[in-house]
């Protein structure tokens, strides 16, 4: 019914719903002429773009939802009311229609009612879990844990716990490749720490609200399966505020910027009972721990609370490639020193960790492919070193030749290989335009960003992607860490970067292995914009090994 309803909309209304800027981007990038619209009207094109995107986002937002309802044909709005009420309406007088439209708007205010409205339009917004297979009773059954670890994660969990709890060193960093399960492994250690210490207080540190929320959600799941009592969890990030001193034990997730601002606002002579009660501090993305503001926090916590343990988590336990910048090598040593020079990683010799994870299907087998494009004028302009990073991203995002090769690559992967693609765009405008252009070409795609995508919309879009209703997820710097969608088998790095850490985080979105450990191949397309090429992921993983002292196997 949604398509039928949209066919009754005016061209201007369709442009508002789809985005006029994105339409212009599509026409200019693919050189769409007036001849194209002889067989494909603008209205048809816009309807296709709306249907192939995440149409639910139109209705999650109240303003766009009411805009849609106000422009529904009278016959369509009557059909909706009849479906909602389960009965046929009698004769409707002209003066009754305003009331009917308002009734539908009010009806859609709650999520449950909105689902009913979406169903009348033929949009499914719920994903029912399949019933669990019921095994016949037998003498022996295999009982699977609800929050399990892989064997290599069990080993790392044991090593870390015994190192900081019973060893001589109360600091360590867990080093695992992107996609190998650092967070889940850490949650086992945290839960074990909380269970064995009655008054334990754990602080998880992360530098973004997204990572903070992911840690909070992950702990809730972990403790619900592994915990032995009720526990307090605090969220000290975003707009969440509470007295840290009021927490005596439990698990607190703290945003680094928010904590830094909090402590800066205190009197220099102030002492915090919260700091003294800490028993374990976990630093996510530990390669960032040398930043002055973050380092101050860590030193404060460990100085005030000498009994506290420190664990870092990272896929890249170093700040720089020393081969590229030898003068910055001391930074890597300083980072190692901060975590006691104890790096706990996988013991899978003689194999390299990446080879082991790929060979055993914990991670996908990556195939690195370069995307070249012809834009000599762009290269000449970019070589002047007078362009800011923001301007660079904007100009690259507007390059017709560059965008054409990216779009062509996505279309080929989806149509020929039924691929699940995540595309990392240059900036927010680029992400939104690329998603729109793909939708116009019949590809089901949607974009997420920090400016225009609400939390509800983001959750809806990601759920649709994970359940197969979207083939392409375009984003701008939102899903580089913590995003877990094993269905992804193609990553397109269209955002230029010279940061090894960021590059590894982006390719990691496609390296997640299948949950059943069945073989999986992944393609990593990198748009070449005169940046360094990091094809050897083994080199990236083992580069910093010489900076650390490997812990021995725990018996």
C-alpha positions in Angstrom: 0.0 0.0 0.0 2.9 2.3 0.6 3.9 2.4 -3.1 0.2 3.0 -4.0 0.0 5.8 -1.5 3.2 7.5 -2.8 1.9 7.4 -6.4 -0.9 9.8 -5.3 1.7 12.3 -3.9 2.7 15.4 -5.8 6.2 15.6 -7.3 7.1 18.4 -4.8 6.0 16.2 -1.8 8.1 13.3 -3.1 11.1 15.6 -3.4 10.7 16.7 0.2 10.5 13.1 1.5 13.4 11.9 -0.6 15.6 15.1 -0.4 16.0 17.5 -3.3 19.8 17.9 -2.7 20.3 14.1 -3.0 18.3 14.1 -6.3 20.6 16.8 -7.7 23.6 14.8 -6.6 22.2 11.7 -8.3 21.5 13.5 -11.6 24.9 15.2 -11.7 27.0 12.2 -10.6 25.4 9.9 -13.2 24.9 12.6 -15.9 21.2 12.1 -15.9 19.6 14.1 -18.8 16.1 15.0 -19.6 15.9 12.0 -22.0 16.2 9.7 -19.0 12.9 11.0 -17.6 11.0 10.1 -20.8 10.9 6.5 -19.7 11.5 7.1 -16.0 9.6 10.0 -14.5 11.0 12.0 -11.6 8.1 10.8 -9.5 8.9 7.1 -10.3 12.5 7.7 -9.5 11.8 9.3 -6.2 9.3 6.7 -5.2 11.9 4.0 -6.0 14.5 5.8 -3.9 12.1 6.1 -0.9 11.0 2.4 -1.1 14.6 1.2 -1.4 15.8 3.2 1.5 14.7 2.7 5.1 11.1 3.9 4.7 10.5 3.4 8.4 12.6 6.5 9.1 9.9 8.6 7.5 7.5 7.5 10.2 9.8 7.4 13.3 10.3 11.2 13.0 7.0 12.9 14.0 7.4 15.8 11.6 8.0 13.8 8.5 5.3 11.3 9.6 2.7 14.0 9.9 3.8 15.5 6.6 3.2 12.1 5.0 -0.2 11.6 6.6 -1.4 15.1 5.6 -0.7 14.3 2.0 -2.4 10.9 1.9 -5.3 10.6 -0.5 -8.7 10.6 1.3 -9.3 7.0 0.1 -6.0 5.9 1.6 -6.6 7.5 4.9 -10.0 5.9 5.1 -8.4 2.5 4.4 -6.0 3.1 7.2 -8.8 4.0 9.7 -10.8 1.0 8.7 -7.8 -1.3 9.1 -7.1 0.2 12.5 -10.7 0.0 13.8 -11.4 -3.3 12.1 -14.7 -2.1 10.6 -16.0 -0.3 7.5 -16.8 3.4 7.8 -20.1 4.6 6.6 -20.6 7.8 4.5 -18.0 10.4 5.4 -18.9 14.1 5.1 -16.2 16.6 3.9 -16.0 18.3 7.3 -15.1 14.9 8.9 -11.9 14.4 7.1 -9.8 16.8 9.2 -10.8 14.8 12.2 -9.9 11.5 10.5 -6.4 12.8 9.6 -5.8 14.1 13.2 -7.1 10.8 14.6 -4.4 8.9 12.5 -1.7 11.3 13.7 -2.6 10.9 17.3 -2.9 7.1 16.9 0.8 6.9 15.7 2.2 8.6 18.8 3.1 5.3 20.6 5.5 2.7 19.2 2.9 -0.1 19.4 0.3 1.9 17.5 2.9 3.1 15.0 3.6 -0.6 14.2 -0.1 -1.1 13.5 -0.1 1.9 11.1 3.0 0.7 9.4 1.4 -2.7 8.9 -1.5 -1.1 7.1 1.0 0.4 4.7 2.7 -3.0 4.2 5.8 -2.1 6.2 7.1 -4.7 8.7 8.8 -3.2 11.7 9.2 -6.2 13.9 11.5 -9.2 13.7 10.1 -12.3 15.4 12.5 -14.7 16.9 12.3 -18.2 15.6 11.2 -20.8 18.1 14.0 -22.7 19.6 14.5 -26.2 18.3 13.3 -28.7 20.9 15.6 -31.7 21.3 14.2 -35.0 22.4 15.2 -36.1 25.9 18.4 -38.2 25.9 20.9 -39.5 28.4 23.5 -36.9 27.4 22.9 -33.4 26.1 25.3 -30.6 25.3 24.6 -27.5 27.4 25.7 -24.4 25.6 26.5 -21.3 27.6 24.6 -18.1 26.9 27.7 -15.9 27.0 30.5 -18.2 25.7 34.1 -17.5 24.7 36.1 -19.1 22.0 39.1 -21.2 23.2 41.7 -18.5 22.5 39.5 -16.0 24.4 39.2 -18.3 27.4 43.0 -18.5 27.5 43.4 -14.7 27.3 40.7 -14.3 30.0 42.6 -16.7 32.3 46.0 -15.1 31.6 44.7 -11.6 32.3 42.7 -12.5 35.5 45.6 -14.4 37.1 48.1 -11.7 36.1 46.3 -8.8 37.7 44.7 -10.6 40.6 47.5 -13.0 41.7 50.6 -11.8 39.8 53.1 -9.1 40.7 51.9 -6.7 38.0 48.5 -5.0 38.3 48.5 -3.6 34.8 48.1 -5.3 31.4 46.8 -4.7 27.9 44.7 -7.2 25.9 45.8 -7.2 22.3 43.4 -8.8 19.8 42.7 -8.1 16.2 39.6 -6.2 15.3 36.7 -8.6 15.3 38.3 -11.1 17.6 36.2 -10.2 20.6 38.1 -7.9 23.0 34.9 -6.6 24.6 33.4 -10.0 25.3 36.7 -11.3 26.7 37.0 -8.3 29.0 33.4 -8.7 30.2 34.2 -12.2 31.5 37.2 -10.8 33.4 35.1 -8.0 34.8 32.2 -10.3 35.9 34.7 -12.6 37.5 36.3 -9.7 39.4 32.9 -8.5 40.6 31.8 -12.0 41.7 35.0 -12.6 43.7 35.1 -9.2 45.4 32.1 -8.2 47.4 32.7 -4.5 47.3 34.4 -4.3 43.8 33.9 -1.2 41.8 34.8 -1.3 38.1 35.2 1.7 35.9 35.0 1.3 32.1 36.5 4.2 30.2 35.8 5.1 26.5 36.2 8.2 24.4 32.8 8.3 22.6 29.2 8.0 23.7 28.7 5.2 21.1 31.4 3.1 22.7 30.1 3.9 26.2 26.6 2.7 25.3 27.9 -0.4 23.6 29.9 -1.3 26.8 26.8 -0.7 29.0 24.6 -2.9 26.9 27.3 -5.6 26.7 27.8 -5.6 30.5 24.0 -6.0 31.0 24.0 -9.0 28.8 27.1 -10.5 30.3 26.1 -10.0 33.9 22.6 -11.4 33.2 24.2 -14.7 32.4 27.4 -14.7 34.5 26.5 -12.6 37.5 25.7 -13.9 41.0 23.7 -11.0 42.5 22.0 -7.8 41.7 24.4 -5.0 40.9 24.4 -1.3 40.2 25.4 0.0 36.8 26.1 3.7 36.2 26.2 5.5 32.9 28.4 8.6 33.3 28.3 9.9 29.7 26.1 11.9 27.4 23.6 13.9 29.5 23.6 11.3 32.3 24.5 12.9 35.6 24.7 11.4 39.1 27.0 11.7 42.1 29.9 9.4 41.6 30.5 9.4 45.3 27.1 7.7 45.8 28.4 4.5 44.1 30.0 2.1 46.5 30.3 -0.9 44.3 29.2 -2.1 40.9 30.0 -1.2 37.2 30.3 2.3 35.9 30.8 3.3 32.3 32.5 6.7 32.0 32.9 9.0 29.0 36.5 10.3 29.1 35.6 13.9 28.1 32.8 14.0 30.6 35.0 12.7 33.4 37.7 15.1 32.5 35.3 18.0 32.7 33.9 16.7 36.0 37.3 16.6 37.7 38.3 19.9 36.3 35.3 21.5 37.9 36.3 20.3 41.3 38.4 22.2 43.9 42.1 21.1 43.6 42.0 20.0 47.3 38.8 18.0 46.8 39.1 14.3 47.3 36.8 11.8 45.8 35.6 8.7 47.6 34.7 7.3 44.3 38.3 7.2 43.2 39.4 5.5 46.5 36.8 2.7 46.0 37.9 1.7 42.5 39.2 -1.8 42.2 39.5 -2.2 38.4 39.8 0.3 35.6 39.3 -0.8 32.0 40.4 1.5 29.2 38.8 0.8 25.8 40.8 1.7 22.7 43.9 1.8 24.9 46.2 3.2 22.2 44.6 6.6 23.0 45.7 6.4 26.7 48.7 8.7 26.2 46.6 11.7 25.3 47.3 14.2 28.1 43.8 14.5 29.4 43.2 10.8 29.4 46.6 10.0 31.0 45.8 12.5 33.8 42.6 10.6 34.6 44.3 7.2 34.7 47.1 8.4 36.9 44.6 10.1 39.2 42.6 6.9 39.7 45.6 4.6 40.2 47.3 7.1 42.6 44.2 7.6 44.8 43.3 4.0 44.7 46.6 2.0 44.8 44.7 -1.3 45.0 43.1 -0.7 41.6 44.0 -2.8 38.6 44.3 -1.4 35.0 43.4 -3.3 31.8 43.7 -1.8 28.4 41.9 -3.1 25.2 43.2 -2.5 21.7 43.7 -4.0 18.3 46.8 -1.8 17.7 48.9 -1.4 20.9 50.9 1.5 19.6 50.4 5.1 18.5 52.5 5.1 15.3 54.3 3.0 12.8 58.0 3.5 13.8 59.1 2.8 10.2 57.1 5.8 9.1 58.0 8.1 11.9 61.0 6.8 13.9 61.2 9.9 16.0 57.8 9.0 17.5 58.9 5.5 18.6 59.2 6.7 22.3 55.4 7.1 22.3 55.0 3.4 21.7 57.4 2.6 24.5 55.6 5.1 26.8 52.3 3.4 26.1 53.7 0.0 26.8 55.1 1.3 30.1 51.7 2.7 31.1 50.3 -0.8 31.0 53.3 -2.4 32.8 54.8 -3.7 29.6 52.5 -6.6 29.8 50.7 -7.4 26.6 48.4 -10.4 26.7 47.6 -11.8 23.3 47.0 -15.0 21.5 49.5 -17.9 21.7 49.0 -19.6 18.4 52.6 -20.1 17.3 53.9 -20.9 14.8 50.9 -19.2 13.1 50.4 -15.5 13.1 47.2 -14.5 15.0 45.5 -13.2 11.9 46.3 -16.3 10.0 45.0 -18.5 12.8 41.8 -16.5 13.2 41.1 -16.7 9.4 42.2 -20.3 9.0 39.8 -21.4 11.8 37.0 -19.1 10.5 36.8 -16.8 13.5 37.4 -14.0 11.0 36.7 -13.7 7.3 39.4 -14.2 4.7 40.1 -10.7 3.4 40.7 -9.8 -0.3 42.1 -6.3 -0.6 41.1 -4.5 -3.8 42.2 -1.0 -4.9 39.7 1.4 -6.5 41.4 3.9 -8.8 39.7 6.8 -10.5 40.6 9.4 -13.1 40.5 12.9 -11.6 43.8 14.7 -12.4 42.5 18.2 -11.6 41.5 17.0 -8.2 44.9 15.6 -7.5 46.7 18.8 -8.6 44.6 20.9 -6.3 45.1 18.6 -3.4 48.9 18.7 -3.7 49.0 22.4 -2.7 48.8 21.5 1.0 46.4 24.5 1.5 43.3 22.4 2.0 41.9 21.7 5.4 40.8 18.1 6.2 37.1 19.2 6.1 37.5 20.9 2.7 39.4 17.8 1.5 36.6 15.5 2.5 34.0 17.8 0.9 35.8 18.0 -2.4 36.4 14.3 -2.5 32.8 13.6 -1.7 31.7 15.8 -4.6 34.0 14.2 -7.2 31.8 12.8 -10.0 34.5 10.3 -11.2 35.2 9.1 -7.7 31.6 8.7 -6.8 30.8 6.9 -10.1 33.4 4.2 -9.5 32.2 3.7 -5.9 28.5 3.5 -6.9 29.4 1.1 -9.8 31.3 -1.1 -7.4 28.4 -1.3 -4.9 25.8 -2.0 -7.6 28.0 -4.8 -9.0 28.6 -6.4 -5.6 24.9 -6.3 -4.6 23.4 -7.3 -8.0 25.9 -10.0 -9.0 27.0 -11.3 -5.6 24.1 -10.4 -3.3 26.7 -8.8 -1.1 26.1 -7.0 2.3 28.1 -3.8 2.0 29.2 -1.2 4.5 30.4 2.0 2.9 32.5 4.6 4.8 31.8 8.0 3.3 33.9 11.2 3.4 31.4 13.3 5.4 27.8 13.4 6.3 26.6 15.0 3.1 28.5 12.4 1.1 27.0 9.6 3.1 23.4 10.8 2.6 23.9 11.5 -1.1 25.5 8.1 -1.8 22.7 6.2 -0.1 20.1 8.2 -2.0 21.9 7.6 -5.4 22.0 3.8 -4.6 18.3 3.8 -3.8 17.5 5.5 -7.1 19.4 2.6 -8.8 17.2 0.0 -7.1 19.7 -0.8 -4.3 18.2 -1.0 -0.8 20.5 1.4 1.1 20.4 3.8 4.0 22.8 6.1 5.8 23.5 6.8 9.4 25.3 9.8 10.9 25.6 11.8 14.1 23.8 14.9 12.9 20.6 13.7 11.2 20.1 10.2 12.4 18.3 9.9 15.8 19.0 6.9 18.1 15.6 5.3 17.1 16.4 5.7 13.4 19.8 4.3 13.8 18.5 1.3 15.6 15.9 0.7 13.0 18.3 1.1 10.1 20.9 -1.3 11.7 18.2 -3.8 12.5 16.9 -3.8 8.9 20.5 -4.2 7.7 21.2 -7.1 10.0 17.9 -8.8 9.0 18.5 -8.4 5.3 16.0 -5.6 4.4 18.9 -3.3 3.5 21.9 -4.3 1.3 24.0 -1.3 1.9 24.8 0.7 5.1 26.5 4.0 4.4 27.9 5.9 7.4 30.2 8.7 8.4 32.5 7.9 11.4 29.8 6.2 13.4 30.3 2.4 12.9 34.1 2.2 12.9 34.1 0.5 16.4 31.9 -1.9 18.2 29.5 -2.5 15.3 28.9 -6.2 15.0 27.2 -7.4 11.8 28.7 -10.7 10.7 26.5 -10.5 7.6 28.8 -7.8 6.2 31.2 -9.2 3.5 32.2 -6.1 1.7 33.7 -2.9 3.1 34.3 0.1 0.9 36.8 2.6 2.4 35.8 5.8 0.6 37.0 7.9 3.5 40.8 8.6 3.1 42.9 8.2 6.2 46.5 7.9 7.1 45.6 6.5 10.5 46.4 2.8 10.7 44.1 2.5 13.7 41.1 4.0 11.9 41.8 1.9 8.8 41.9 -1.3 10.7 38.7 -0.4 12.5 37.0 0.2 9.2 38.1 -3.0 7.5 37.2 -4.8 10.7 33.5 -4.3 10.0 33.7 -6.8 7.2 36.1 -9.2 8.9 33.6 -10.5 11.5 33.3 -14.3 11.0 30.1 -16.2 10.8 28.7 -17.1 14.2 28.7 -20.8 13.3 32.4 -20.5 12.2 31.5 -21.5 8.6 34.1 -20.2 6.0 33.6 -16.6 4.9 35.3 -14.4 2.4 35.4 -10.6 2.6 36.3 -7.9 0.1 38.0 -4.7 1.2 37.8 -2.0 -1.4 40.0 1.0 -0.7 39.6 4.2 -2.8 43.1 5.4 -3.5 43.5 9.1 -2.7 47.3 9.3 -2.5 47.3 7.7 1.0 49.4 4.8 2.3 48.2 1.4 1.5 47.9 -1.1 4.4 47.3 -4.4 2.8 49.4 -6.6 5.1 47.1 -7.0 8.2 49.6 -9.4 9.8 52.3 -6.6 9.8 49.8 -4.3 11.4 49.1 -6.8 14.1 52.6 -7.8 15.0 54.4 -4.5 14.5 54.5 -3.5 18.2 55.4 -6.9 19.6 59.0 -5.9 20.4 57.7 -3.2 22.8 56.0 -5.7 25.1 56.9 -8.6 27.4 54.7 -11.5 26.5 53.1 -13.2 29.5 53.8 -17.0 29.9 51.0 -19.5 29.5 48.9 -19.9 32.6 48.8 -23.5 33.8 
